[in-house]
């Protein structure tokens, strides 16, 4: 039972990493563009840092899987 649950978790969290990374890069680009035009709100700055962190984490995970 635990093995099946772990397998399901692994599949859910590692499938389609490149598209998840690209989606985050799109959001990062949108926030970056908005930041060039006007000041970002505190919530947007927090989101920006979170998106950057998520991209880094997912990229490392994807690299370790592909290795």
Backbone torsions as a table, in degrees:
resi	resn	phi	psi	omega
1	UNK	NA	-45.8	179.0
2	UNK	-65.6	-40.0	179.8
3	UNK	-61.5	-41.8	178.8
4	UNK	-65.8	-42.5	179.1
5	UNK	-63.6	-41.2	178.6
6	UNK	-65.5	-40.8	178.3
7	UNK	-62.9	-43.1	178.2
8	UNK	-63.2	-42.9	178.5
9	UNK	-61.9	-46.6	-179.0
10	UNK	-60.1	-44.6	179.9
11	UNK	-62.9	-44.0	-178.5
12	UNK	-66.2	-33.2	-174.9
13	UNK	-94.9	-11.5	-178.3
14	UNK	-116.7	-10.5	178.8
15	UNK	-73.7	140.1	172.1
16	UNK	60.6	37.4	179.0
17	UNK	-60.6	-43.1	-179.5
18	UNK	-57.4	-39.4	179.8
19	UNK	-71.9	-33.0	176.2
20	UNK	-66.5	-39.3	178.1
21	UNK	-65.0	-44.6	179.3
22	UNK	-62.3	-38.4	177.7
23	UNK	-62.4	-43.4	178.1
24	UNK	-66.2	-37.2	177.8
25	UNK	-64.1	-35.9	176.1
26	UNK	-63.7	-42.9	178.2
27	UNK	-66.4	-39.3	177.7
28	UNK	-61.5	-43.0	178.9
29	UNK	-62.6	-42.3	179.4
30	UNK	-63.6	-43.5	178.8
31	UNK	-66.9	-38.6	179.2
32	UNK	-64.2	-43.5	179.1
33	UNK	-64.4	-42.4	178.6
34	UNK	-63.9	-38.0	178.8
35	UNK	-65.6	-27.6	176.6
36	UNK	-74.0	-29.8	-177.1
37	UNK	-86.8	-33.5	-178.0
38	UNK	-156.0	167.7	178.2
39	UNK	-71.1	137.7	177.3
40	UNK	-79.8	147.0	176.4
41	UNK	-72.5	168.5	179.3
42	UNK	-60.4	-41.6	179.2
43	UNK	-64.0	-38.8	178.7
44	UNK	-68.5	-36.1	176.3
45	UNK	-64.9	-41.2	177.1
46	UNK	-63.2	-43.0	178.4
47	UNK	-63.4	-41.0	179.0
48	UNK	-58.8	-46.8	178.8
49	UNK	-65.1	-38.8	178.1
50	UNK	-65.0	-41.5	178.9
51	UNK	-63.8	-43.9	179.0
52	UNK	-62.3	-41.2	178.4
53	UNK	-64.9	-42.4	179.0
54	UNK	-64.2	-41.2	177.9
55	UNK	-60.9	-45.0	179.8
56	UNK	-61.8	-47.3	-178.9
57	UNK	-63.3	-46.3	-179.2
58	UNK	-67.7	-35.0	177.8
59	UNK	-65.3	-41.9	177.7
60	UNK	-64.9	-42.1	178.8
61	UNK	-62.7	-44.1	179.5
62	UNK	-63.5	-40.7	179.0
63	UNK	-64.9	-39.9	-179.1
64	UNK	-69.9	-32.1	177.9
65	UNK	-71.6	-40.5	-177.8
66	UNK	-75.2	-18.1	-178.7
67	UNK	-71.8	NA	NA
